[in-house]
Amino acid sequence: MRAFSAGLQPAAQISRNVSRLLLAHGVSAQGLSPKSIDVFLVPYAIVPDRIIYLSDVKAILQPSSWKGTTSSHWWSVTDGGVLSDDFAACSAYLKRIWQAIDGLIDPSVPSELSTGNKVA
């Protein structure tokens, strides 16, 4: 399995909390940088199986080559609360995202996120 991350309005650099969280789980953040969703919209890019929106935003206009193959999901990592840049909050967000991913891979795995509420 491969996963990619991109944003509609990416930050100028990776959050210090992202680097700390990845390192805490044995993953290096070296070479990682925020990127725009635009890098995945070029004609030669890999067609994703899913787009996961981590906030209640309008869906991107998907290329015609994605039709019928790419589903969209909206997950509320804050559970309706205000997004926090606090390390403990970011750690909780990451845990919820990982649990939701596990739930997509294996539906018998319980998930804290409401992945089924809004799917396109």
C-alpha positions, 0 to 999 in steps of 0.5 A: 500500500502507498499513501500520499499527502497533499493539501488544497492550501499547503503550508510552506514547511512541515509542521514541527509536530509532524516531524516529531510524530513521524520520528516517534513512530520510526519514520523519518521526515527527511525529504518530506515537504507540503505539496499541493493536490495539483501534483496529483492532477497532472495527466501522468500522475497515479490515479488514487483509489481514495481521496481523504479530506480531513476537514469539511471542504468542497471536493476537488474537481477530479480528472475524467480518468479518476471517474469510477475509480476514486472515491472521496471520504470526509473525516473529522479528525477534531470530532467537530472541535477546533483544530489545535497545533498542540503536540498532544492534540496532533498525536491524537489526530494521527492516531484517529487517522491511522485507525480510520485507515485500518478500518478502510482496509479491514472493516472489522476494525473499529474506528473512532472517525465517522468515515461513513457519514459523507462518502462520494 
